[in-house]
């Protein structure tokens, strides 16, 4: 066995062969962050303007058939782009969805306003609950490359 703890891009572009005996586990940044945000508080979650930068790069990689990907992503991550890519290139071995309340990142005004705009554009989804506040969905998905 070989274990790497590394930036997903360095793993995906490494000379390590992907194949039936490879499992890639990724919890990439998946919160949409508007262009021009320079506050370092948002660095750990900044997945680009629509939230899909790292997830799309992970899913678009050319894997050998049988490579398994365990991926965490959410309803704030352009799911309408991600789901067709999953359906086209992978078999879904397992998927779980959990409702979670907006937290310290998603509740900040600069991010929250951006999320509201993306919601109005139909690019992301989340629930607005008067009692509980805004709720997003987080998906844990295990995929096998075809």
N, C-alpha and C positions, 0 to 999 in steps of 0.2 A: 504494500500500500504506500501511496505517496499522498501527503496532505500539504496543501498550499493555503496559506492565508495571504491573500494578495488582492490588489485591485482587479476587478473582473476583466477589464480590458487587457491587462498583462497576461491573464490566464487564457483568454480567448485567442490571443494572438501569439501564443507561445508555440514552440515546436512540439509540445506534448501531444501525442496522438489522442484524438477523441474517438471513442468507440463504445462497444457494448459493455466494457468494463470500466467506463468513466462515469462518475457522478459529479456534476457541477452544482454547487449550492450557492445561491446568490440572494442577498437581501440588499438590493441596490437602492440608492435614493430614488424615491418615486413620487415626490410632491412637486407639482408645478410651481415654478418660481419665475416671476416676471423678469424680463430683461432689465438690466441695470441695477439689480439689487446687489449691493456690495457689502452688506452687513454679514460678517463672518458667522453670525448666529445661524444663518440659513445654509451654510456650506454643507453640512451633513445630509441635508434633505434635497438639495438643489438638483433636480433631474431635468432641467431645461424648462422652457416656457410651457410645454404641455405635459410635462411629467414623464415622458416616455423615453428620454434619451438613452439611458443605460439598458432598459428592458428591451427596447427594440433592437439595440446592438447585440444583446445576448440572444434574442430569438432569431435574428437574421443571419447569425453565424452558420457557416456550412459545417454541419456535424456529420460524422459517420453514423449510419443507422445503428440504433441501439443506445446511443449516448443518452444518459438520463440527466435532466435538468430539474432541480428543485428551486422554485422561484417564488419570492414573496412580492406581491404587487397589490394595487388597489384601485378602487373606483375613481380615484382622482388622477389616474394614470392613463388617460386616453384609451379606455377599454375598447372603444369602437374601432381602434386601429390594431390593438393587441389580439383580441379574440379571433379575427379572421386569420391572422398569422399563425396562431396556435393551431387552429383547425386545419390549416393547409399543410403544416410541416411536422406536426407532432401527434402522438397518441397521448391522451390524458390518462395517466395512471391513477391519479388522486387529485381531488380539489376540495378545499374547505373555504368557507367564507365566514368572516366574523365582522359584526357591526362594532365599530368603535367610535367614541366621541372625538370630536376635534380636540386636538391637544395644544401644546404650547406653540408649535410651529404654525399649524393651520388656523389658529385663532388670532394670530398677529394680523393687524389691519392690512399690511401690504400684501400678505399671502391671501387672506380671506377675501379681499376685494378682487384679486385675480381669480380665485376659485369661483366667485359669483359670476364673473364675466364668462369663464369657460363653461359653467353650468348653463347660462343663458344661450350660449352658442351650441349647446348639445354635445360638447366634446368630453365632458366628464359627468358623473352623477354623484349626488349625496342627498341625504334626507334632511329636511328641516323639521325638527320636532319641537313644539313649543315648550314641552316639559323638560326634555333632555338636551336640547340644543342641536347643533349640526352633527350628523352621523355619517361616516364614510364606511365603506366595506373594504376589508383587507382580505386578499386571497392567498392561500398557500396552495401552490400547484406543483405537482410532480409530472413531468413530461418525458416522453421517450421519442427521440428523433426517428423519423421514418427513413 
